[in-house]
Amino acid sequence: MANAASGMAVQDECKLKFLELKAKRNYRFITFKIHAQQVVVDKLGSPEETYDDFQATLPANECRYAVFDFDFTTDENCQKSKIFFIAWAPDTSKVREKMVYASSKDRFKRELDGIQVELQATDPSEMSFDIIKARAL
């Protein structure tokens, strides 16, 4: 289904992998990229991978969408998990690419039912582990 506003289609694999992350916890994270006018799966992170591993997969000069399954312990000592949607648009990426990702983001995010926290970052410091942790609580 192409979106009239952005002309962007979303590959079914994106939704399937997201459901596996959400329901089966098969992945710690998934990165997505726009390729040939559609959103496709870029990389899958195994459940053992860390937030640092996830950050290392994001390209320094290209935009990406990502979901990250963040496990944490509350102050009451409860184990919890939140699924983050991260729109990665580094300052060093091309203006046109940033515009395409920005105009397609909401439509793509609606395809992923179960996102709990959204974060936009143009620099690694804007999505540091401390920020993720603070937003999860």
C-alpha positions as MATLAB code, in Angstrom:
seq = 'MANAASGMAVQDECKLKFLELKAKRNYRFITFKIHAQQVVVDKLGSPEETYDDFQATLPANECRYAVFDFDFTTDENCQKSKIFFIAWAPDTSKVREKMVYASSKDRFKRELDGIQVELQATDPSEMSFDIIKARAL';
ca = [
       0.000    0.000    0.000;
       1.605    3.240   -1.061;
       0.847    6.317    0.961;
      -0.454    9.157   -1.202;
       1.357   11.783    0.853;
       4.765   10.170    0.737;
       4.409    7.576   -2.013;
       5.935    5.070    0.406;
       4.983    1.416    0.654;
       5.772   -0.803    3.641;
       6.992   -4.343    2.987;
       4.981   -7.018    4.818;
       8.245   -8.338    6.268;
       8.502   -5.137    8.355;
       5.224   -5.888   10.108;
       5.982   -9.592   10.484;
       9.390   -8.999   12.083;
       7.905   -6.357   14.377;
       5.222   -8.821   15.526;
       7.944  -11.382   16.236;
       9.834   -8.810   18.310;
       6.673   -7.832   20.198;
       5.090  -11.239   20.762;
       7.943  -13.739   20.708;
      10.840  -11.444   21.628;
      12.902  -13.000   18.805;
      14.839   -9.747   18.368;
      16.212   -6.994   20.586;
      15.916   -4.454   17.793;
      15.047   -3.992   14.141;
      16.286   -1.232   11.878;
      14.373   -0.258    8.750;
      15.403    1.746    5.723;
      13.677    3.240    2.746;
      14.752    1.534   -0.455;
      13.148    1.964   -3.893;
      10.098    3.811   -2.519;
       9.346    1.286    0.206;
      10.263    0.642    3.816;
      12.256   -2.587    4.165;
      13.952   -4.439    7.033;
      17.577   -3.338    7.310;
      19.017   -5.271   10.287;
      17.763   -7.599   12.992;
      19.391   -7.681   16.426;
      19.380  -10.942   18.371;
      17.835  -10.975   21.876;
      21.315  -11.061   23.463;
      22.410   -7.800   21.860;
      22.640   -4.627   23.926;
      21.630   -1.033   23.408;
      25.259   -0.272   22.500;
      25.111   -2.967   19.801;
      21.941   -1.370   18.488;
      23.447    2.124   18.376;
      26.488    0.748   16.546;
      24.263   -0.496   13.687;
      22.905    2.967   12.897;
      24.808    4.575   10.019;
      26.473    7.915   10.747;
      25.298    9.562    7.509;
      21.982    7.865    6.657;
      18.490    7.972    8.110;
      16.798    4.909    9.570;
      13.703    3.919   11.486;
      14.233    1.510   14.339;
      12.385   -0.307   17.068;
      14.148   -1.335   20.251;
      12.764   -3.623   22.950;
      14.037   -2.074   26.182;
      14.012   -4.230   29.328;
      14.318   -2.481   32.660;
      13.593   -2.813   36.369;
      11.360   -0.254   38.063;
      12.067    1.327   41.442;
       9.593   -1.207   42.865;
      11.839   -3.985   41.490;
       9.414   -5.013   38.726;
      10.765   -6.309   35.409;
       9.244   -4.355   32.536;
       9.744   -3.869   28.839;
       8.871   -1.003   26.506;
       9.090   -0.884   22.741;
      10.710    2.274   21.455;
      10.295    3.669   17.961;
      13.337    5.696   17.004;
      13.500    7.999   14.005;
      17.216    8.378   13.285;
      18.008   11.356   11.036;
      21.628   12.408   11.561;
      22.540   16.008   10.791;
      25.085   14.695    8.282;
      22.517   12.872    6.128;
      21.220   14.397    2.896;
      18.403   16.938    3.199;
      16.208   15.098    0.703;
      16.650   11.817    2.585;
      15.680   13.512    5.879;
      12.575   14.939    4.214;
      11.515   11.548    2.820;
      11.973    9.855    6.205;
      10.151   12.656    8.035;
       7.182   12.617    5.652;
       6.842    8.808    5.833;
       7.404    8.341    9.575;
       3.849    8.618   10.904;
       2.424    6.347    8.243;
       5.089    3.717    8.894;
       4.725    3.972   12.660;
       0.966    3.312   12.375;
       1.792   -0.022   10.706;
       3.618   -1.130   13.859;
       0.953   -1.654   16.477;
       2.433   -1.686   19.958;
       4.924    1.190   19.934;
       5.044    2.631   23.463;
       7.619    5.418   23.249;
       8.764    7.501   20.286;
      12.111    9.218   20.067;
      13.641   11.357   17.339;
      17.390   11.727   17.169;
      19.776   13.657   14.934;
      22.842   12.865   17.022;
      23.808    9.817   19.167;
      23.646   11.959   22.317;
      19.902   12.485   21.726;
      19.305    8.763   22.131;
      21.814    7.882   24.817;
      21.082    4.974   27.142;
      20.258    7.434   29.957;
      17.633    9.152   27.797;
      16.092    5.804   26.820;
      15.999    4.745   30.457;
      14.436    8.046   31.574;
      11.754    7.863   28.854;
      10.904    4.252   29.785;
      10.093    5.010   33.417;
];
